[in-house]
Amino acid sequence: MAFGSPVNYPVSLAGNFGEPRPNHFHGGIDVRTGMTEGKPIFSVANGYVSRITVGLNGFGNAVYVRHPGGITTVYCHLKKFTPQLAAIVRKWQYQHQTYFADVDLKPTDYPVAQGQLIAISGNTGASKAPHLHLEFHETRTWNLLDPLDYLKDFVTDTTKPIAHSFMAYPQAGKGVFCGSGRKQSYGFSSPTLTRKFTAWGRVGFGIWANDYMEGSFGILGVRRTSLSVDGKVVFESDVDNIPEKCNRMVNSWGDYEHYCRTRVWYMKSFIEPGNTLPILSAPQMNQGMVDFNEERDYHLVYKITDIYGNSREYSFVVRGERQKIPMGPRQKLMNILHFDRFNVFQRPGVSLKIAHGLLPDDVELSPTVKVGDANSLSNEWSFYRQSYPLFGWAQIILKLNKPVKDPNKLYIVSHYGADRYMGGFYKDGWVTGRIRELGARYEIAYDADAPVLTAFNASNGRLKIYAYDKKSGLKTLKGYVNGSFVLFEYDEKANIYSCNLHGSPIRKTSSLHNLKIVAVDRCNNEAVFTSQFKY
């Protein structure tokens, strides 16, 4: 089926599909809206609005349109919906007494035609600037699809991708590159490097490359990459049709450790054994690794291509040169987790359970413990010397070191940048939570403090209040006027909740009204704010 443009002006992209980011691929395209809000957004094809969400997944306000042929499009960071959709959402929010909405619609509720207005662009959710984030999904599997496969005609791109450098990854105890067992990078000063490199044994490679296009000032991800050795392809990637469950595997395909230090992604041209991303393929048995086992020249060629077929090739020669391969580091077998099995790591006071499929490769933990003082509820544990994200959630169980008044107020806290609530339930002297970052520090925390409600303002039929919780975090906030529920909307960029009484069931009487706001945190501590206002 044919698809149209989501906007009524020339399309320019601030971000493309599949660009690697920490813990996820960029799941769509970012369409510029001139750094302003309020641009009309149109359905790209016939179909029906199947879902509307508010405040979920970092999308802010989002509209989902299901199309014939098995495609669903998602329009995110919207300022507002069309009046009909806004009414549907508002009805749902009042029925469920919550701002955060997930509304499912039937095919007959809101059919749309290609080019029909469905929303107004904005900057809601996790957006850092006004734009439209547009996703394409395979409806049946919910796999992420490249929108430019369907919207090619609306974007001009004759600019070739550019590779900046390659990285060599000698495998510990199995390979050496240019006399070293450490990874090392070399810039592409030209498409054909004249310097000859040397290697022996097993070595992997990676590439730092970006795509560019006319009218876009952003640095974009590369759609296709291939690495060939002596004319035979040893690795290929095609960034399309990505299962959502594989999103965090971007940390395995990319050199996550290098990115954390430099904010530069080298994408590996080999596949780690626990990485099941279907967008990666390695025709040979070595999963993209190159065996330098003959004393001769090996000719390596990278080819990078965008979705429009613009491509460049980069070549270099590696001389197979017999040399001593340094031994890999000695490992503590008791600290090794295996990618292909269920792992349980236990020490006095802690248990870590990691299911099969959560690790890119075998990993040796480097556990550290900070023994708690008299005020600590538990020891503080970390399991790796730096950031090491898992593909999904694992379970952590910590021993409680001293009794508390109410065990239901206990939870696991993660110290990694900002403190994060990691859930928790108490049983028989232990608290169980969940983690997906081995490098963070974890301990038991206790939250018996109510949330904070402050800076209330009432003016011209609008109510605003600042709300936050210092420990476990807010779970719900509800407002009542004269005993009737009124909806408070959440501005996550400012932690402000606001209510527009003109769109509420409360009638204007120019008299005093009673307000009650109830905030509850994740440990079920409750704060109540009461006031009167004239409306």
C-alpha positions as CSV (number, residue, x, y, z in Angstrom):
1,M,0.0,0.0,0.0
2,A,1.1,3.6,-0.6
3,F,2.1,5.8,2.3
4,G,2.0,9.6,2.5
5,S,3.9,12.2,4.5
6,P,3.1,12.8,8.2
7,V,3.5,16.6,7.7
8,N,2.5,19.2,5.2
9,Y,6.0,20.5,4.5
10,P,9.3,19.1,3.2
11,V,10.5,16.3,5.5
12,S,13.8,16.8,7.3
13,L,15.2,14.4,9.8
14,A,16.9,15.0,13.1
15,G,17.4,11.2,13.6
16,N,17.0,8.1,11.6
17,F,15.9,4.5,12.3
18,G,18.2,2.2,14.1
19,E,20.8,4.7,15.3
20,P,22.6,3.0,18.2
21,R,22.0,4.5,21.7
22,P,22.7,3.1,25.1
23,N,20.3,0.2,25.9
24,H,18.2,0.7,22.7
25,F,18.1,1.4,19.0
26,H,16.4,4.6,18.0
27,G,13.0,3.1,17.1
28,G,11.8,5.5,14.4
29,I,12.6,8.7,12.6
30,D,12.6,12.1,14.1
31,V,10.9,14.6,11.8
32,R,11.8,18.2,12.4
33,T,9.0,20.6,13.2
34,G,11.1,23.8,13.0
35,M,12.0,23.7,16.7
36,T,8.4,24.8,17.4
37,E,5.2,23.0,18.6
38,G,1.8,23.1,17.0
39,K,2.4,21.6,13.5
40,P,-0.4,19.4,12.1
41,I,0.3,15.7,12.1
42,F,-1.4,13.4,9.5
43,S,-2.0,9.7,9.2
44,V,0.4,8.3,6.6
45,A,-2.1,5.8,5.3
46,N,-5.7,4.5,5.6
47,G,-6.5,2.6,8.8
48,Y,-7.9,3.2,12.2
49,V,-6.6,4.6,15.5
50,S,-6.0,1.4,17.5
51,R,-4.4,2.9,20.6
52,I,-3.7,6.2,22.4
53,T,-1.2,6.5,25.2
54,V,-0.4,9.4,27.6
55,G,2.8,9.5,29.7
56,L,4.0,6.0,28.8
57,N,7.4,4.8,27.4
58,G,8.8,8.3,27.2
59,F,6.4,9.0,24.3
60,G,4.4,11.7,26.0
61,N,1.2,11.9,24.0
62,A,1.1,9.2,21.3
63,V,-1.3,7.9,18.7
64,Y,-1.2,4.4,17.2
65,V,-2.7,3.9,13.8
66,R,-3.2,0.3,12.4
67,H,-3.1,-0.1,8.7
68,P,-4.2,-2.8,6.3
69,G,-1.3,-5.1,5.3
70,G,0.1,-5.6,8.8
71,I,1.7,-2.2,9.6
72,T,1.1,0.0,12.7
73,T,2.4,3.6,12.8
74,V,3.1,5.4,16.1
75,Y,3.2,9.2,16.4
76,C,4.9,10.5,19.5
77,H,5.7,13.6,21.6
78,L,2.4,15.2,20.5
79,K,1.1,18.4,22.1
80,K,-2.5,17.4,21.7
81,F,-4.9,15.1,19.9
82,T,-7.8,16.0,17.6
83,P,-10.8,17.0,19.7
84,Q,-12.5,13.6,19.1
85,L,-9.5,11.7,20.2
86,A,-8.9,14.0,23.2
87,A,-12.5,13.4,24.3
88,I,-12.0,9.6,24.2
89,V,-8.8,9.9,26.2
90,R,-10.3,12.3,28.7
91,K,-13.3,10.0,29.3
92,W,-10.9,7.0,29.9
93,Q,-8.8,9.1,32.3
94,Y,-11.8,10.0,34.4
95,Q,-13.1,6.4,34.3
96,H,-9.8,5.1,35.6
97,Q,-8.9,8.2,37.7
98,T,-5.4,8.5,36.3
99,Y,-3.5,10.8,34.0
100,F,-1.3,8.0,32.6
101,A,-3.5,6.4,29.9
102,D,-3.4,3.4,27.7
103,V,-6.6,3.4,25.6
104,D,-7.4,0.6,23.2
105,L,-9.9,1.4,20.4
106,K,-11.9,-0.9,18.1
107,P,-11.6,-0.7,14.3
108,T,-15.0,1.2,14.1
109,D,-14.2,3.7,16.8
110,Y,-12.0,6.1,14.8
111,P,-11.2,5.1,11.2
112,V,-8.8,7.5,9.4
113,A,-7.8,8.1,5.8
114,Q,-4.4,8.9,4.5
115,G,-3.6,12.5,5.1
116,Q,-6.2,12.9,7.8
117,L,-5.3,15.1,10.8
118,I,-4.8,13.1,13.9
119,A,-2.8,15.4,16.2
120,I,-0.7,18.5,16.7
121,S,3.1,18.2,17.2
122,G,4.7,18.9,20.5
123,N,7.5,18.2,22.9
124,T,5.9,15.9,25.5
125,G,7.5,12.9,27.2
126,A,11.3,12.2,27.0
127,S,11.7,14.6,24.0
128,K,14.5,17.1,24.4
129,A,13.2,19.5,21.7
130,P,10.0,19.8,19.6
131,H,9.8,17.2,16.9
132,L,7.7,14.2,15.7
133,H,9.0,10.8,16.6
134,L,7.4,8.4,14.1
135,E,7.7,4.6,14.4
136,F,6.6,1.8,12.0
137,H,5.9,-1.7,13.5
138,E,4.9,-5.0,12.2
139,T,1.5,-5.4,13.8
140,R,1.7,-9.1,14.5
141,T,5.2,-9.3,16.1
142,W,5.6,-5.6,17.0
143,N,9.1,-5.7,15.4
144,L,10.5,-2.2,14.7
145,L,10.7,-1.4,11.0
146,D,12.6,1.3,9.2
147,P,10.0,4.1,8.3
148,L,12.1,5.2,5.3
149,D,11.3,1.9,3.6
150,Y,7.8,3.3,3.3
151,L,8.5,7.1,3.2
152,K,11.5,7.2,0.8
153,D,9.8,9.5,-1.6
154,F,9.5,12.3,1.0
155,V,13.2,12.5,2.0
156,T,16.1,13.5,-0.3
157,D,19.4,11.8,0.3
158,T,22.3,11.6,-2.1
159,T,25.0,11.8,0.6
160,K,27.2,8.8,1.2
161,P,27.9,7.5,4.7
162,I,31.3,8.1,6.1
163,A,33.5,5.8,8.1
164,H,35.9,7.5,10.5
165,S,38.0,4.6,11.8
166,F,38.1,0.9,12.6
167,M,38.8,-1.0,15.8
168,A,40.7,-4.3,16.1
169,Y,39.7,-6.7,18.8
170,P,42.3,-9.4,19.4
171,Q,40.6,-12.2,21.4
172,A,42.1,-12.7,24.8
173,G,44.7,-15.5,24.7
174,K,43.8,-16.3,21.1
175,G,45.0,-13.4,19.0
176,V,47.3,-10.4,18.6
177,F,47.1,-7.3,16.4
178,C,50.1,-5.0,15.7
179,G,52.0,-6.7,18.5
180,S,49.3,-6.1,21.2
181,G,46.6,-8.2,22.8
182,R,44.5,-5.0,23.5
183,K,41.9,-3.5,21.3
184,Q,43.1,-0.6,19.2
185,S,41.6,1.9,16.7
186,Y,43.0,3.4,13.5
187,G,41.5,6.3,11.5
188,F,40.5,6.1,7.9
189,S,42.7,9.0,6.6
190,S,41.6,7.8,3.1
191,P,39.3,5.1,1.7
192,T,42.4,3.0,1.1
193,L,44.9,2.8,3.9
194,T,48.5,2.2,2.7
195,R,49.8,1.2,6.0
196,K,50.2,-2.5,6.5
197,F,49.0,-3.9,9.8
198,T,50.1,-7.2,11.3
199,A,48.1,-9.9,13.1
200,W,48.2,-13.5,14.3
201,G,45.4,-15.7,15.6
202,R,41.8,-14.7,16.1
203,V,40.9,-11.0,15.7
204,G,37.5,-9.3,15.4
205,F,36.9,-5.9,13.9
206,G,34.5,-3.0,14.4
207,I,33.8,0.3,12.6
208,W,32.9,3.8,13.6
209,A,30.7,5.2,10.8
210,N,27.8,7.6,10.4
211,D,25.3,8.4,7.7
212,Y,24.4,11.9,6.6
213,M,21.7,13.4,4.4
214,E,20.7,16.7,2.9
215,G,18.8,19.0,5.2
216,S,19.7,17.1,8.3
217,F,22.3,18.3,10.7
218,G,22.2,15.2,12.8
219,I,24.6,12.2,12.8
220,L,22.6,9.3,11.6
221,G,23.0,5.5,11.9
222,V,24.2,3.4,8.9
223,R,21.6,1.0,7.4
224,R,23.9,-1.7,6.0
225,T,27.5,-2.7,6.8
226,S,29.6,-5.6,5.4
227,L,33.1,-6.7,6.0
228,S,34.8,-9.0,3.5
229,V,38.2,-10.7,3.8
230,D,39.9,-11.7,0.5
231,G,36.6,-11.1,-1.3
232,K,34.5,-13.3,1.0
233,V,31.9,-11.6,3.2
234,V,32.5,-12.5,6.9
235,F,30.0,-10.2,8.5
236,E,26.8,-8.2,7.4
237,S,24.3,-6.1,9.2
238,D,21.0,-4.7,7.9
239,V,19.3,-2.5,10.5
240,D,15.6,-3.3,10.0
241,N,12.9,-5.5,11.5
242,I,14.3,-5.4,15.0
243,P,12.4,-7.4,17.7
244,E,11.7,-5.2,20.7
245,K,13.0,-7.9,23.0
246,C,16.4,-7.5,21.4
247,N,16.6,-3.8,21.8
248,R,19.2,-3.9,24.6
249,M,21.4,-6.1,22.5
250,V,22.6,-2.9,20.9
251,N,25.1,-2.8,23.8
252,S,26.6,-6.1,22.6
253,W,26.7,-5.2,18.9
254,G,28.2,-1.8,19.7
255,D,31.3,-1.4,21.8
256,Y,29.4,-0.2,24.9
257,E,32.5,0.2,27.1
258,H,34.1,2.5,24.5
259,Y,30.9,4.4,24.1
260,C,30.7,5.1,27.9
261,R,34.2,6.6,27.8
262,T,34.1,8.5,24.5
263,R,30.4,8.8,23.4
264,V,31.5,7.2,20.1
265,W,29.9,3.9,18.9
266,Y,32.1,1.3,17.2
267,M,29.8,-1.3,15.8
268,K,31.4,-4.8,16.0
269,S,31.7,-6.8,12.8
270,F,31.5,-10.1,14.8
271,I,28.6,-11.5,16.8
272,E,29.0,-12.3,20.5
273,P,27.6,-15.7,21.4
274,G,24.7,-14.4,23.5
275,N,23.6,-11.8,20.9
276,T,20.6,-13.1,18.9
277,L,19.9,-9.9,17.0
278,P,18.5,-11.1,13.7
279,I,19.8,-8.0,11.8
280,L,23.4,-9.4,12.1
281,S,24.7,-12.3,10.1
282,A,28.1,-14.0,9.8
283,P,28.1,-16.5,6.9
284,Q,31.3,-18.3,8.1
285,M,31.6,-20.4,11.2
286,N,33.7,-17.9,13.2
287,Q,30.7,-15.4,13.8
288,G,32.7,-12.7,12.0
289,M,36.0,-13.3,13.7
290,V,39.0,-13.4,11.3
291,D,41.6,-16.2,11.8
292,F,45.1,-15.0,10.8
293,N,46.8,-18.4,10.5
294,E,48.8,-18.0,7.4
295,E,51.9,-15.8,6.8
296,R,50.5,-13.7,3.9
297,D,48.5,-10.5,3.2
298,Y,44.8,-10.5,4.1
299,H,42.7,-7.9,2.2
300,L,39.9,-6.4,4.3
301,V,37.1,-4.3,2.8
302,Y,34.3,-2.5,4.6
303,K,31.3,-1.4,2.7
304,I,28.7,0.9,4.3
305,T,25.4,1.7,2.6
306,D,22.4,3.9,3.4
307,I,18.8,3.0,2.6
308,Y,19.0,5.0,-0.7
309,G,21.9,2.9,-1.9
310,N,24.6,5.6,-1.4
311,S,27.7,3.7,-0.3
312,R,31.4,3.9,0.3
313,E,34.2,1.2,0.6
314,Y,37.2,1.3,2.9
315,S,40.1,-1.1,2.5
316,F,43.2,-2.0,4.4
317,V,45.7,-4.9,4.4
318,V,46.6,-7.0,7.4
319,R,49.8,-9.1,7.1
320,G,49.6,-12.5,8.8
321,E,52.8,-12.6,10.8
322,R,53.6,-15.4,13.2
323,Q,54.1,-14.0,16.6
324,K,53.6,-14.9,20.3
325,I,50.1,-14.5,21.5
326,P,49.9,-13.1,25.1
327,M,48.0,-15.2,27.6
328,G,44.6,-14.0,28.6
329,P,44.0,-12.8,32.2
330,R,43.6,-15.5,34.8
331,Q,40.0,-15.9,35.8
332,K,38.3,-16.7,39.1
333,L,36.0,-19.6,38.2
334,M,33.7,-18.9,41.1
335,N,33.0,-15.4,39.7
336,I,32.1,-16.5,36.1
337,L,28.6,-16.2,34.7
338,H,27.8,-18.1,31.6
339,F,25.7,-16.7,28.8
340,D,24.1,-20.0,27.9
341,R,22.6,-21.0,31.2
342,F,20.8,-19.9,34.3
343,N,23.3,-18.3,36.7
344,V,23.2,-18.0,40.5
345,F,25.8,-15.9,42.2
346,Q,25.8,-16.1,46.0
347,R,27.9,-14.6,48.8
348,P,27.0,-14.1,52.4
349,G,24.1,-11.6,52.5
350,V,23.4,-11.5,48.7
351,S,22.0,-13.7,45.9
352,L,22.0,-12.7,42.3
353,K,19.9,-14.8,39.8
354,I,20.4,-14.2,36.1
355,A,18.3,-16.1,33.6
356,H,19.5,-17.6,30.4
357,G,19.6,-15.1,27.5
358,L,20.5,-12.0,29.5
359,L,24.3,-12.0,28.8
360,P,26.2,-11.3,25.6
361,D,29.0,-13.6,26.5
362,D,30.6,-15.3,29.6
363,V,31.6,-12.6,32.1
364,E,33.8,-12.6,35.1
365,L,32.2,-10.6,37.9
366,S,34.3,-8.4,40.1
367,P,32.1,-8.2,43.1
368,T,32.6,-5.6,45.8
369,V,30.9,-5.2,49.1
370,K,30.7,-2.2,51.5
371,V,29.9,-3.5,54.9
372,G,27.1,-1.5,56.4
373,D,27.4,0.6,59.6
374,A,25.0,0.7,62.5
375,N,22.5,2.7,60.4
376,S,22.6,0.6,57.3
377,L,19.9,-1.9,56.6
378,S,22.1,-4.1,54.5
379,N,25.6,-4.3,53.0
380,E,26.1,-2.4,49.7
381,W,26.9,-4.6,46.7
382,S,28.3,-4.1,43.2
383,F,29.1,-6.8,40.7
384,Y,31.2,-5.2,38.0
385,R,34.0,-2.6,37.9
386,Q,32.1,-0.4,35.4
387,S,28.7,-0.3,33.7
388,Y,27.6,-3.7,32.4
389,P,24.0,-3.7,31.2
390,L,22.0,-6.9,31.0
391,F,19.6,-7.7,28.1
392,G,16.7,-7.9,30.6
393,W,15.8,-8.0,34.3
394,A,17.6,-10.2,36.8
395,Q,16.8,-10.8,40.4
396,I,18.7,-9.6,43.4
397,I,18.1,-10.7,47.0
398,L,19.7,-8.8,49.9
399,K,19.8,-9.8,53.6
400,L,18.3,-7.3,56.0
401,N,20.8,-6.5,58.8
402,K,18.4,-5.1,61.4
403,P,14.7,-5.1,62.1
404,V,12.4,-2.3,60.9
405,K,9.0,-1.0,62.1
406,D,7.2,-2.0,58.8
407,P,8.9,-4.4,56.4
408,N,6.4,-3.4,53.7
409,K,8.4,-0.1,53.4
410,L,11.6,-1.9,52.4
411,Y,12.9,-1.8,48.8
412,I,16.1,-2.2,46.8
413,V,17.8,1.1,45.7
414,S,20.3,1.4,42.9
415,H,23.1,4.0,43.2
416,Y,24.2,4.8,39.7
417,G,24.0,8.4,38.8
418,A,20.6,9.2,40.3
419,D,19.2,6.8,42.9
420,R,16.6,4.4,41.4
421,Y,13.9,2.4,42.9
422,M,14.3,-1.3,41.9
423,G,11.2,-2.7,43.6
424,G,11.3,-4.9,46.6
425,F,9.3,-7.3,48.8
426,Y,10.3,-8.6,52.2
427,K,10.3,-12.3,53.2
428,D,12.1,-14.1,56.1
429,G,14.8,-11.5,56.6
430,W,15.6,-10.9,52.9
431,V,14.4,-8.2,50.4
432,T,14.0,-9.2,46.7
433,G,14.2,-6.6,43.9
434,R,15.3,-6.6,40.2
435,I,18.3,-5.3,38.4
436,R,19.7,-5.0,34.8
437,E,23.0,-3.2,35.4
438,L,25.8,-5.1,37.0
439,G,28.0,-2.0,37.6
440,A,25.5,-0.1,39.9
441,R,25.7,-0.3,43.7
442,Y,22.7,-1.9,45.5
443,E,21.4,-1.9,49.0
444,I,18.2,-2.1,51.0
445,A,16.4,1.2,51.6
446,Y,13.4,2.1,53.8
447,D,10.8,4.7,52.9
448,A,8.3,5.7,55.6
449,D,8.3,9.4,54.4
450,A,5.3,10.8,52.7
451,P,5.6,12.5,49.3
452,V,6.0,16.3,49.2
453,L,3.3,18.6,47.9
454,T,4.1,22.2,47.7
455,A,4.0,25.5,45.7
456,F,0.2,25.3,45.1
457,N,-1.3,27.9,42.8
458,A,-4.8,28.7,41.7
459,S,-5.5,31.2,39.0
460,N,-8.1,31.7,36.3
461,G,-9.5,28.2,36.7
462,R,-6.1,26.5,36.6
463,L,-4.7,24.6,39.6
464,K,-0.9,23.8,39.8
465,I,1.1,21.9,42.4
466,Y,4.7,20.7,42.7
467,A,5.0,17.1,43.7
468,Y,7.8,14.7,44.3
469,D,9.1,11.9,46.5
470,K,12.7,11.8,47.7
471,K,13.0,8.0,48.1
472,S,10.9,5.3,46.4
473,G,9.2,7.8,44.0
474,L,5.6,8.8,43.3
475,K,3.1,6.2,42.3
476,T,-0.2,8.1,42.0
477,L,-1.5,11.6,42.4
478,K,-5.3,12.3,42.5
479,G,-7.2,15.5,43.0
480,Y,-10.7,16.1,44.2
481,V,-12.8,19.3,44.2
482,N,-15.8,19.3,46.5
483,G,-15.4,15.5,46.7
484,S,-15.4,14.9,43.0
485,F,-12.4,13.6,41.1
486,V,-10.6,16.1,38.8
487,L,-7.8,15.2,36.5
488,F,-4.3,16.6,37.2
489,E,-2.0,16.4,34.2
490,Y,1.7,15.8,34.6
491,D,4.6,17.8,33.2
492,E,7.5,15.4,33.7
493,K,10.0,18.0,32.7
494,A,9.0,20.2,35.7
495,N,7.4,17.7,38.2
496,I,4.3,19.9,38.1
497,Y,0.8,18.6,38.2
498,S,-1.9,20.9,36.8
499,C,-5.7,20.8,36.4
500,N,-7.7,22.9,33.9
501,L,-11.0,23.3,35.6
502,H,-12.6,24.6,32.4
503,G,-12.3,21.0,31.0
504,S,-13.4,19.3,34.2
505,P,-16.9,18.4,35.6
506,I,-16.6,21.3,38.1
507,R,-18.9,24.2,37.2
508,K,-17.8,27.8,37.7
509,T,-19.8,29.4,40.5
510,S,-17.5,32.3,41.4
511,S,-17.5,30.9,44.9
512,L,-15.1,29.0,47.1
513,H,-14.4,25.3,46.3
514,N,-12.7,22.7,48.5
515,L,-9.6,21.0,47.0
516,K,-8.0,17.8,48.2
517,I,-4.9,16.3,46.6
518,V,-3.7,12.8,47.6
519,A,-0.2,11.6,46.6
520,V,1.0,8.1,47.2
521,D,4.5,6.8,46.7
522,R,5.7,3.3,45.7
523,C,5.9,2.2,49.4
524,N,2.3,3.4,49.9
525,N,3.1,6.4,52.0
526,E,0.4,9.0,51.6
527,A,0.4,12.8,51.6
528,V,-2.7,14.9,51.6
529,F,-3.0,18.5,50.6
530,T,-6.1,20.6,51.2
531,S,-7.0,24.1,50.3
532,Q,-9.7,26.4,49.1
533,F,-9.9,28.4,45.9
534,K,-12.4,30.6,44.2
535,Y,-13.8,29.6,40.8
